[in-house]
Structure formats: structure tokens, C-alpha cells
């Protein structure tokens, strides 16, 4: 059987822990970390998205205030 997971605080944490009972003996094969992209921190994601701010055209003037109305059909405030 093959299960995936990650190391957290020095312990293996499986993606689906209910499938592996406590005390189960395991052998770990470390995957090549160069094939895995690091996850962006929230601040990096914000910086990447900020470059798109103000670039969309053709939106209603009150889109920022009434986005729920335009996206989900709720009543305008």
C-alpha cells in the first residue's frame, strides 16, 4: 500500500490518517523536493494579485460597493 503525507514537527502526518492505525510500522521514501513547488505565503499571493488591481475595464462604477448584487444577485444596499 502507498499513502501520502508530510513531516510536521518531526512526525509523519498522513493525508488520510484514519486509514493507518496507530503503531503501524512504515518505511519512508523521501520524494525529490525539487519537483514540488513551494506554496506561496499569503503576502506573496497578495503581491502577485495586486499587479492586476484596476486593470479590468467595463465594470459598473459601483462594482466595489455592490459586488454581491452583481455576482450573486442579492439586492443592492
Secondary structure, DSSP 8 states (H G I E B T S, - for coil): ----EEEETTEEEETTGGGS-TT---------GGGS-----HHHHHHHHHTTTT---S--TTTTTTHHHHHH-----
